[in-house]
Amino acid sequence: MSTHGQLGGVLGFSSSPVPPGRCPTGLPKAAVITELKLMMVASLGRICGLRPDDVVYTTLPLYHSAGLLVGLGGCLDVGATCVLRSKFSASQFWPDCRRYNVSVIQYVGELMRYLCNAPERAEERAHGVRLALGNGLRADVWRHFQRRFGPVAVREFYGATEGNAGFVNYSGRVGAVGRANAFLRFFAPFELIRYDVEREAPARDERGLCIPTRPGETGLLVVKITKNTPFHGYAGDSQKTQKKILRDVLAKGDAFFNSGDLLMMDAEKFIYFQDRVGDTFRWKGENVATTEVEAALGLVSFIQEVNVYGVAVPGCEGRCGMAAVRLKDGATFDGDKLYTFTEETLPAYAAPRFVRIQAALETTGTFKQCKTNLVKEGFDPGLVRDRLFFRDAARRSYVPLSAAAFAAIRDGRLAL
């Protein structure tokens, strides 16, 4: 089958769809999807090696562009078979793959980590999956997945529903979302520019222009708006559309799509996702990328899941690191061990000052972790019912956060 049929001129998809009751950050934005863009996104599977004889397994909701356009659309584009599951299940994932002769799986967000954290089974390598297509796969989970489940080729990509360009990691470089080259820059001119986390705005030089980053330096991804890379914005909301356009980037009068994401390009021009601009925070004069801290804390033996964010502390500049964690079944929180681990693996400014133990971490329908409520609730034991701990340098441990300790921190009598 082909997507070249009459699908209509414009379709509206939420760029960050959220089921009712989940992550209340406001109404989702309806991104304008032209028929041309629909076909281009649907061709991503074919570009990554999807064949007509493949059977693609996706557990992603079809209200999300990844599930609908990349997964189902990719199958329509090449004539492959699509196996849909209404809800992701780690225990049924591999049995489903065997039952339906799946050769390609689609992932997003934390799905792969859930598979890696599931109890090991003798038959979990007995499958015919050859390719995994998706985005949001951390490097440590990537390696773990291939060691445990076999040599499945991973094709990680980067893109946004409303964005005007994206990247695909063809080479399989672990952790990368793609690689820059002259061809890509010609057809989709993009830049990584310096971003001021405190001001929450791009840094500019004396001419008022943005400053490109150097190799190895994290920067805000912006893509030039051209005839080949148009930005159609959001349906019925010109104000939000204009907010995503960044002007006077490299020259007066130019216009770029502001991705809102921080990426890094190394000396070999491989590109790595670092964090979202709203998630990265500044503490002790340093930028803290929540994804890097989450990746480190995910290695702690008693931690099952972790969500890192920054919270305001009275009298302190910037935001202080805090981690909401879910413990592994049967495990107990070890403050001494966590302190030693963070001291050995993280810079002093990046080690979370507060830890919140939760029975379950709040996520969206596509496994994106929710931070908004956590940031609002902060670390006040009078408001938070979960167990709270704080990093006590004198005792070299994470100790329970009492009302007295909270008051001392709030009043500046206990330094962080």
Protein Blocks (a to p, Z undefined) as FASTA:
>chain_A
ZZkbcebjbdcddfbdcdehiapebjaddddddfklmmmmmmmmmmnopafkbccddfbd
fkbfklmmmmmmmmmmnopacdddfbdcfklmmmmmmmnopabdcdehjlmmmmmmpccd
fklmgccbfbdcdehiafklmmmmmmmnopadcddddddfklcbdcddfkopghiabdcd
fklmmmmccddddddfklopacddfkopacdddehiacdddddddfklccebjghilklm
mmmpcghklbghiacddehpacdddfkopacdfbdfklpcceehiacdfklmmmmmmmpm
klmbdcddddddehiahjdddddddddehiacdfklmmmmmmmmpcfklpcfbdcddfbd
cddfkopacfklmmmnmmafklmmbdcddddfklopacdddfklmmmmmnopacZZ
